[in-house]
């Protein structure tokens, strides 16, 4: 049975530890203290807690003002309320001037919203913030990594976003390498037939898929891409060079998230057959996380199938067709043939 952690409590405890050592750390909420289990922080540091009510745009402005005064504010609420409701304020008042504001978004992913429904399932947040210059974007894999990520972004000057979950978040099973901001983690290496890049609280599904693939003689390497910005391009490129086949796994829209990030590296650095596992540009329904992930094709079987698909492409690349004239080439392409145009 999967062990569950609480990413919200993990964030709060990490922030309290930081606050005990440094009086600059403060917490900003928008009627979201209960969401992030903030009561112990409020009781211990009442002068360092600012609740602006249900006014997320205002909260970002308050956080920007606190940062410009030399404090280090963490603004925490639901992920979509930061990245959508207050997107302009994040972009213009935090990212553009490069202020030292830390944003913490709860209910990241569709699997985190079974209590509140689709309005509180946020699977666009990473893609939105990846498009805004200057923001560090971190998607931890479990509660332990949330603690490490909170401490890491606290020490890095400038805007940052940490995606956390529902408070019932699967813990990554087995020993894992230490968290290092901006660096991928290799969680399991069976071999280099295919790379499985994953992010967030569905990491155990990627690990389970790799184990099942191994039992079938397909050797995968599982890579935790917890930092989407800055992306560890060098390490990802090296892995693509070894495997020449890749799958991405994310509880996020495949547009703009991890799948897009790996595709960009592949296109620019190491062209590789790639299959993206994630929400395929749809609004999911509400439900319990496990069957919901399976329904929208983020299951272990889907990861396994994707790995086998890219392996076929790797081992049997598309046939190149040589055309003698432009007219023949245009006719060939219109009939569905893909190839290399060669003219006399």
N, C-alpha and C positions, 0 to 999 in steps of 0.2 A: 504494500500500500504506500502511495506517495506521501511523504512528509510535507506538511504545509507550514509555511512561515507567514509573517505579517510584515509586508514591505512598508506599510504606513507607520507601524510602531518602530520598525528599524530606522526609518528616516528620523522620527521624533527623537529617539534615543541618541542617535548620532549627533543631531543638532544640539541636544542638551549637553552632551560631552564637549562639543566645541564651545558652547556658551559658558560652560564652567571655567574654561581656560582663557577665554577672550571675551571681554565685554562688548565687542563690536558686533557680535552675532545677534540678530533679532529675527523675529518671526512675524510675517504679515499674513493675515487670513481675510477671506471675504465670506464671512459666515460659514467658514469651513473648518473651524477648530475641532468639531466632532468628527469630521471626515478623516482628519489625519491624527486623531487621538491625542490632541495637543494639551489636554488638561494638566498633566504633570509639568509641562514646560510653563504653562500659564501660572501655575501655583508657585513655581520656583523662581520664575523671572517675570513677574507681572509688569514691570516697567519696560520690558523688552518685547512685549506682545502688542500688536496693532491689528484690530479687527475693524474693517471698514464697512461691514455688512455686505449685502448682495450687490456688490459694485466692483466687479473685477477690473474694469478699465481704470477706475480710481485707485484700486489696490496696486496696479502696476505703476501708476504715477507716484503713489506714496512710496513704494519701494525704490523708485528712481531717485526721489528726493532724499530718502535715507542714505542711499548709496553715495549721492553727491555730497553728503555731509560727513562721509568717512566711515559709515557703518556698513555692515555686510548683511543685507536683508535676504531672507529666504521667503519667497511668496509661494504658499502651497494651497492648492484647491484642486478641483477636478481638471483633468488634462485639457479637455475641450474648452473649458471656460477661460483658460490661459491662452491657448493657441488659436482659438477662433473668436470668442467674444472680445478678447483684449489683444487681438493680433496686431492691430495698428499701433497700439501703445507699446507693445513689446518691441516692435520693429523701430519705431521712431524715438521713443523716450528711453529705451534701454540699449538695444543693439547698435543703433546708429551712433550714439555718443560713447559706446563701449563701457557702460556703467557696470559696476560689480554687483549685479543682481542675480540671485539664484532662483530659478523657477522649478517647482516640484509639482508634477501633474499626476494625480491619482486616477484610477480606473483606465489606465492605458491598455487598449486592446478590447476586443469584443468579449473576451472571456471574463472581464472584470465587471461587467454591467448586469449580471443576472438579477440583482435586486431592484435596480432602477429602470432597466430597459434600454432601448436603443439610443435614447437621448443622453444616456450616461455611459455609452460604450464609445470609446474614442480611438479610432483606428486611422485617423488622418494626421495626428499631432506631430509625429516625427517628420513626415513629408513637408508639412507647413514650415517647421522651424529649420529644416535642412536648407530651405530656399532663402532664409534670411541670413545675410553675412554676419559673421562674428560671434555666433552662438555655439558654444560647446553643447553637444547633444549626447546624452548617455542613457542607455536602456539596460539596466541591470538584469541579471538572470534569476536572482532570488534575493531574499531579505538580507543575507550576509553581504551580498555584493552591493546592496543599497547603502549599507553602512559605509563600506569602503568608498563608494562613489560620492557620497555626501561629503566625506572628509576630503576627498581628492579635489572636488570642484570648489570646496571652501578655500583651499590653498592656492587655487589658480585664479588669477585676477581676470575679471571680465564676465560677461553674461554666460549663463549655463542653464541647461534644462535637464532634469532627471525625471524619467518616466517610472512611476511606481504603479502598484496594482490595487486589488480590491481589499487586501488584508487577509486573503486566503490563497496564498501564492505558493506554488510548488517549489520545494527546495531542490537544488541540483544534487543528485545523488553521487556519492564517491568523492574522492579528494580532487580538489581543483587548484590550478595555479593561482598565485596572488593577483589581485586586481591592479592594473596599471592603466591610468587614464591615457587614452589614445593608442593603446596597444591591444591587439587581439589576444585571446587565450586559446591555446590548443587543449581541448578537454579530453579528447580520446583519439589515438592514432592506431587504427588497425592496419592501415596501409595507405596508398595514394592512388587507388583506382578512381576515387571521386571525393570531392570536398563537399561537406555539408556545413554551410555557413548559417548560423542561427542567432537570434537575439531575443531577449526577454524571457517571460515566465513560461515558455513552452520548450525550454532547453531539453528537458527530460525526454520529450518526444523525439527530438533529433538524436539523442544518445541511444534511445531504444531502437530507432530505425537503423542506426549504424550497427548495433549489436545483431539485429536480425539479418542485415545484409552480410555481415561477417559470417554468420552461420551458413549462408548460401555461397560463400566463397568470394564475395565482393568486399574489398577492403576500403573502408572510408576513413577520412579524418574529419572530426567534428570541431568546428571553430566557433567560438563565442565572440561575436562582433558587438561588444557592449558599447563602444564609442562610435557613433555614426559621424560625428564631427568633433575633432579632426579624425578622418578615416586613416587607418593604418595601411596605406596604399602599398608600401614596400612589402610588408608581410603577406598581404592578400595576393599580390602579384606573384610572389615566390610560391605560394600554395597553388595558385592556378597553373604555374609552370610545371609543378610536380604532378598535378592530377589531370590537367587538360579536360576536366569535366566538373561541373559544380551545380549544387542545389542550394537555394536560399529558403529559410523558414522563418516566418514572422507573423505575429498576431497584429497585423497592420495591413492596410491597402498595399497591394504590390506596387502601386504607382507612388513613387516618391520615398519609399522606405528602404529597407535593407536590400531587397531585390534590385531596386534601381541603383543603389550605391555600388553593389558588386558588378552589375551590368556595365556601369560607367567605367569601373576599373578594368574590366575585361576588354571593353571596346578600345580603350586607350592604351592599355599596357600588354594584355595577353588574351587575344581572342579565344574564347572557350565556350563550348556548348553549355547552356545554362537553363535551368528550369526554376521558376519562382513559385514557392508555396506560400500562400497568404490569401487575404480577401481579394477576390478578383473584381474590384470596382463595383461592389454591391453593398447594400445596407443589410446587415444580418438581423435576424430576429433575436429576441431575448431567450435566455435559457441557461441551464447549468453549464458551466464551462466545458466539461469533458465532451458531452454529446454535441454541444454547439460547435466546438472545434472540428469534430469529426464531420458534422453535417456540411460545413463550409470548406471541406477538403484540406484541412490542416492536420489530418490524422497520420499516425505512424505509417499506415499502408500507403498513404499519398506520398509521403517522403520517399518510401522505398520505390514506389512506381516511378517517381521523378528521377531518382538516381539511376534506375535501369534505363530510362529513356535517354538521359544524357550520355550514358555509357555506349548505347547503340550509335548515337551521333558521333561520339568520339572514335569508335572503332570502325564506323562506316560513314565517313564524311560524304556530303552531297557530291554527286558526280558533276564534273565540269563539262560543259558542252561547248565546243568550238564552232563558231559560225563564220562562214566565209565572207558574208556581206552584211551590211547593216540591215537590209531588208529581211534577210533570213533570220537575223538575230531578233528583230522586232516580232517576226512571226513566231519564232520559237518561244519567246517570253510570253507572248499573248496566249499561247497554248499551255502555259504553266511550267515550261522548262526553265530551269535556273542554270546559269553557266557563265562562262567567261567569254566575252565578245572578242573575237579575233577577226580583223578585217584584212583583205588582200590589199 
